[in-house]
Amino acid sequence: MVAAVLTNMLMINRQPEDPEPPDSRRKALLALLFVVVLVVGGLLLTQVLRHMSQLQDCVMSGRTNCAPIDSNTTARP
């Protein structure tokens, strides 16, 4: 009998847990933003590595004019 009363008291004092915290949308948006940043960074990295690979292939084939020349600069006197 005492055990039943103690069990009821313990069950009354427990707070029901929320299955989903109220700020779960913020966490999801931050996770989405993080994934977008990773994808953009990965795309940028692949373009830089592709350019470097093309330059290295040009040099390894024995050519001497592999680097692009900027024609917009003015010549020094």
C-alpha positions in Angstrom: 0.0 0.0 0.0 2.8 2.4 0.9 4.6 1.4 -2.3 1.6 2.3 -4.4 1.3 5.7 -2.8 5.0 6.4 -3.4 4.7 5.3 -7.0 1.8 7.6 -7.6 3.7 10.5 -6.0 6.7 9.9 -8.2 4.5 9.7 -11.3 2.7 13.0 -10.5 6.0 14.9 -10.0 7.3 13.9 -13.5 7.0 16.5 -16.2 5.8 15.2 -19.6 8.6 15.5 -22.2 8.1 17.4 -25.4 8.8 15.1 -28.4 10.2 18.0 -30.3 11.9 21.1 -28.8 10.6 24.4 -29.9 13.8 25.6 -31.6 14.1 22.5 -33.9 13.4 24.7 -37.0 16.4 26.9 -36.2 18.6 23.9 -36.0 17.3 22.5 -39.3 18.0 25.9 -41.0 21.5 26.1 -39.6 22.2 22.5 -40.8 20.9 23.4 -44.2 23.0 26.5 -44.3 26.0 24.5 -43.3 25.4 22.0 -46.1 25.0 24.8 -48.7 28.3 26.3 -47.6 30.0 22.9 -47.9 28.6 22.4 -51.4 29.6 25.9 -52.6 33.1 25.4 -51.1 33.4 22.0 -52.8 32.4 23.4 -56.2 34.9 26.3 -55.8 37.6 23.8 -54.8 37.0 21.6 -57.8 37.2 24.5 -60.2 40.5 25.7 -58.7 41.9 22.2 -58.8 40.8 21.7 -62.4 42.5 25.0 -63.4 45.7 24.0 -61.7 45.5 20.5 -63.3 45.2 22.1 -66.8 48.2 24.4 -66.1 50.2 21.5 -64.9 49.3 19.4 -67.9 50.4 22.3 -70.2 53.8 22.6 -68.5 54.3 18.9 -68.4 53.7 18.7 -72.2 56.7 21.0 -72.7 54.9 24.2 -73.7 56.3 27.5 -72.5 53.3 29.8 -72.8 50.9 28.1 -70.4 50.0 31.0 -68.1 47.4 33.4 -69.5 48.6 36.9 -70.2 46.5 39.9 -69.0 46.3 42.2 -72.0 44.5 45.0 -70.1 47.6 46.1 -68.3 49.6 49.1 -69.6 53.2 48.7 -70.6 55.8 50.5 -68.4 58.0 53.0 -70.2 
